[in-house]
Amino acid sequence: MLKEKSRDERIRFLFEPRSVAIIGASHDRGKIGFAVLRNILSGGYCGAIYPINPAGGEIEGIPVRRSLQEVEGEIDVAVVTIPSPLVFAAVKDLCRHNVKNAILISAGFSEIGNLEEERKITDYANEHGMRILGPNVFGIYSSSSNLNATFVSGNIPRGHLAMITQSGALGLTLVGQASVEHIGLSAIVSVGNKSDIDESDLLDYLYRHEETHMVLIYIEGIRNGEKFIAALKKTTRVKPVVIIKSGRSQRGAMAAASHTGSLAGSDDLFDAIARQCGALRAESTREAFNWCKFITNNPLPRGENTVIITNGGGAGVMATDACEKYSVPLYDDAEDLKQIFTPVIPSFGSAKNPVDVTGNASLADYTKAFDAALQSENINTVVGIFCETAIVPADHLKEMVETNVQRYREKGKLIIFSLFGGEKTSQYEIEARRRGLPVTDDVYDAISTLGAGYRYNRYAADLPDEEADVAMDFGAIDEIVRNAAAAKRYFLLAHEAQKIMEIADIPIPVTMNATTLEAAITSADSVGYPVAMKVISKDIIHKSDAGGIALGLDNRKEVVAAYEAIMRNCRAHVPHAVIEGVSISEMVRPGVEIIIGARRDVIFGPTVMVGLGGIYVEVMKDVSFRALPLDQKEIQTMVKEIRSYPLLLGVRGEAMKDINKLVEAIIKISAIIRRCKGITDIEINPLVVYEVGMGAKAVDVRILLSKG
Amino acid sequence: MLKEKSRDERIRFLFEPRSVAIIGASHDRGKIGFAVLRNILSGGYCGAIYPINPAGGEIEGIPVRRSLQEVEGEIDVAVVTIPSPLVFAAVKDLCRHNVKNAILISAGFSEIGNLEEERKITDYANEHGMRILGPNVFGIYSSSSNLNATFVSGNIPRGHLAMITQSGALGLTLVGQASVEHIGLSAIVSVGNKSDIDESDLLDYLYRHEETHMVLIYIEGIRNGEKFIAALKKTTRVKPVVIIKSGRSQRGAMAAASHTGSLAGSDDLFDAIARQCGALRAESTREAFNWCKFITNNPLPRGENTVIITNGGGAGVMATDACEKYSVPLYDDAEDLKQIFTPVIPSFGSAKNPVDVTGNASLADYTKAFDAALQSENINTVVGIFCETAIVPADHLKEMVETNVQRYREKGKLIIFSLFGGEKTSQYEIEARRRGLPVTDDVYDAISTLGAGYRYNRYAADLPDEEADVAMDFGAIDEIVRNAAAAKRYFLLAHEAQKIMEIADIPIPVTMNATTLEAAITSADSVGYPVAMKVISKDIIHKSDAGGIALGLDNRKEVVAAYEAIMRNCRAHVPHAVIEGVSISEMVRPGVEIIIGARRDVIFGPTVMVGLGGIYVEVMKDVSFRALPLDQKEIQTMVKEIRSYPLLLGVRGEAMKDINKLVEAIIKISAIIRRCKGITDIEINPLVVYEVGMGAKAVDVRILLSKG
């Protein structure tokens, strides 16, 4: 295995190679082996270039080596374009030559079910110190070294957006679209089957890459979620990352899995984790490009006070709706708005936000309103809405848009336009958009874009706290887990789970076990009435079906009757069951029923969940997720995210609930799932949360163990 | 007041006038009074044209009359373009001349707060048999009579989409956009302040208008919701209606209200009603145009079996996600798909849906796959996704798209394309879209469009049932309401509301009233333990705060103690209260707590709501709405819409609940709200619903009365 440091170093050489070999460089202009060489040449790459082809000769004026043996110098990157059956031999050859990185453009591996060959090649390469990009990729573009080692035709505009794509075909079109929209690129990496190098490795390079101001990633599935989370968190601290992850829907996830052979994972969990890591998740490619273009081309706003300036009331109302949808706060200090805008708008206009300059507004009227907003210290952003009228014809658009964009940028403010109209307006909109100007033909696009910028800003401004953690006797927990595992059980029995709650100091209902009727009566007296009685037996899984549960026993007489009934029922239901006795527990006082769960996810590692508990879990699916570790603030945010949060605040005049105790319980089960590797799942449902100061009680706890 | 029939007749003359007068026709080319006349002329209108201006002379070769007196013939439509202070006098003049319709382009009325003048004008006109369109409009375009009586510049392409818009500025740009996108129009009506003619009047004409195949409406607020519902239902039975209603958000609704002076109403309710009436509600103008263009240009599909054919796996996965979002069903008979596609796709492609022809697919490969889908009887629709590659360059797009669109249309099937790529692809996409071809640059747009088409189809295929109604002694209910109203109460007391439940035969918990301790004991014995006891007193509103409620009384001893405690507490809490006694009621067995409500909405008239009840009402807001009347099927759909519907089906192995009794209760309170005009609100919360056959119980009922 390679050491972490040397791996990092090799990734740098992938982006900044001193030499590139093309295995399968072709004389045939229709072949990929030709296209890659041509692009390397025309891209202006200054390092050594070694086309390799047994036929020898010259391609585009560069001498072709018949084999690697003919290459004298070191090779940092080898691009492999030969058919899949020949790849393993070529990789062995590359390893002998100590090549640092191989880019396997060749297809025909795990994406068509041939996982074995791919694994063999990658394992061999890694064992010999070489890293693999691919297979099944279109190559890499890196502005740092003017390297276009892809078979993408056409010029790639240089700029500040790095793109990483798991899909080749879609990736190629993203490059094409970037070019159409004049979005300059600093890097493009096709990761394909990700047999070795994945998004996380690339982010490790890109987050420090100065030319890269923003990263766009298209993902279908993640293999190592913990590594991805770490890389993503590190990157979003210094630059925005937009993610398009397809496979949102269940069926889409299936399609993605069949397509890339990677597990798509639960989309809800991915979505929560992306947000937690400060990434901006776009739904469609259009949305992603709008965001990338706007964020790379504009200053980060200093605040979020947004004002809509429109000459059409209807369009203003639509923009207002969009602001609510995308959490864009409209500035609403009525007095200040009046002072700013009343002097500059017609008397029958509106100085409220949206500011309506009316359909009679001329170019000069618009300009006055934009100016007023620009001068106000309280306004950070303007959404300029233009409805084509006879008074401001489309010919004036260029001046209105471009002068204002210029002036707002100079002042570090944001302005974005939404243009409605006929042929000329539409022509200008398309042309301006392609020149990178912040114009859209739909208010929803404009506001979604602002919303993304604000979201990133909020994240970047909100520095993470210390990890929320807690000490407890993890050794004692491990011991319980070991004993259960030794008994070949993959779950804990109720009393074992309760013991763990005691170790974690999470209150559970008082419970006593009794093996005789007399003991049951004494226990009930000591627990305090009313009590619940449940049969204890390893042989009875569904206690309720077996008649093994009695609730709300109010006195000794009822305890006696219940004990006898339970014994009778259970013997009748499961004749051979070994009955160890009964548990007597306090009847839990009602409160807000919450579910909390911690889980070692196969992809993302330790994760935690909180939501509305009891029978509503499955029906309402009102839960929120996070990957661990978390800080206290993030746990609070997570709790606030659930729709039923008002129940914790107290509805209908009820007292506020003990949210601190809930947060504590989350921290505790998070600590257990992180430390105790034998445990895969902890679920408390319900955790009954009482009024402030009255704590919470874990009524039912299920703990599953690792089978490995 | 005008009679209904003559009103209808007049609206026809608005669209098909035999003569048009322009009040304020102007010699000044910059004036609206000139633009309207010029457009009428250049539009090819064949009826009589009477420009009116005291200055006389000639405009564009047409003699100008100095006043209406100089006009010999009848006038069906008068377009008024003079300043607002002069409008009333002009309207009086028009009435004297028996003009049928006046279009008040003039602004300066209710939209700037001048409601009084507007009301005065409209009342006068209506009293004298003239209808008013506007004020504050840009006019009307009607293809039936080649009439362009608007100040919209440029040619309006003739076609089959009718547009109604409440916003002038936005409406003008919609016309512009329609022209850019080559969407032919059959009518355009600007309704402005809607002082008289509104969307409903226009739908009454348009639903029978043969040239109109589809209607697009932009609304901010509705005044007469019941009339709108009737007109909409009638129209959607025969042609699709797309609605853009802004004011979705609370703030947006405020902005809309300030802008048009009309009540925007609750957006959730509007949304539910639009769906109930079969209208397609679009969020943005882009979405609306995509839908209109696709639906007017293509056959209605015979089924919804949809297949995605793609050369890029990633794009296919995104399309799959979009299908889930927009309820577009992907055809998934694996065996059939295999038979259809395996012979025509490469061996490493996928015959599953999405069908992946792979990045190596040529134009011929695409064609083979499209052909296979076209030939299959089981496939109704194809989503063709194209990612630009070296193998299928953008130059081939035209052939691929246009041949297939043609062939699919001929067979009555649907095909829609999503094109991804660089400059040439983008150019072709823009150009093809403008020619009305079904191409998009985003899979979400394509699938949203299909989803809208399917949704309309489903609605149109699903014929309404008979109204769900029920007989009961409405007279007795009215009597209770009258008595309460006579006592100057705007709400019913608990026993009055219970009496109404009895009349409606909706079970309530058994309750008996007692004025003495002895009677309380007898009542409790007869109701059956456990019981609840509540104080009866008009002077004690918050019984619980006054200590006037005791629950779960298990025996006579507890009844005695509770009675004494309640008397003591209430006297201490409200010393001067007249205590009439206590009510003794059965403690209700737990079940699924549902809320049902019926309400006479100020805009939409009688409406009904069902949802998750109890304390979750406010937190979960899990409710669905409908306007009345409803058929049985629609009520069932409404119940199924709530997220907590699984609770009624029975979760965790519980028995199914008595949904029929719930539906019956909805029908009953619907009947009451429709018949008993004195009642404005009925709310049952909770209605506890038990297992099938066990019915439901209305535990708490609140009934509010009209104050009018």
Interface residues (C-beta under 8 A of the other chain):
Chain A: A35 G108 E111 I112 F151 S153 G154 T165 Q166 S167 G168 A169 L170 G171 L172 T173 L174 V175 G176 Q177 S179 V180 Y218 E220 I244 S246 G247 R248 S249 Q250 R251 G252 A255 A256 S258 H259 T260 E283 S284 T285 R286 N311 G312 G313 G314 A315 G316 V317 M318 T320 D321 C323 E324 K325 L330 F348 S350 K352 P354 D356 G359 C387 E388 T389 A390 F420 G421 G422 E423 T425 S426 I430 D441 D442 V443 Y444 I615 Y616 E618 V619 M620 D622 R643 S644 P646 L647 V651 R652
Chain B: A35 G108 E111 I112 F151 S153 G154 T165 Q166 S167 G168 A169 L170 G171 L172 T173 L174 V175 G176 Q177 S179 V180 Y218 E220 I244 S246 G247 R248 S249 Q250 R251 G252 A255 A256 S258 H259 T260 E283 S284 T285 R286 N311 G312 G313 G314 A315 G316 V317 M318 T320 D321 C323 E324 K325 L330 F348 S350 K352 P354 D356 G359 C387 E388 T389 A390 F420 G421 G422 E423 T425 S426 I430 D441 D442 V443 Y444 I615 Y616 E618 V619 M620 D622 R643 S644 P646 L647 V651 R652
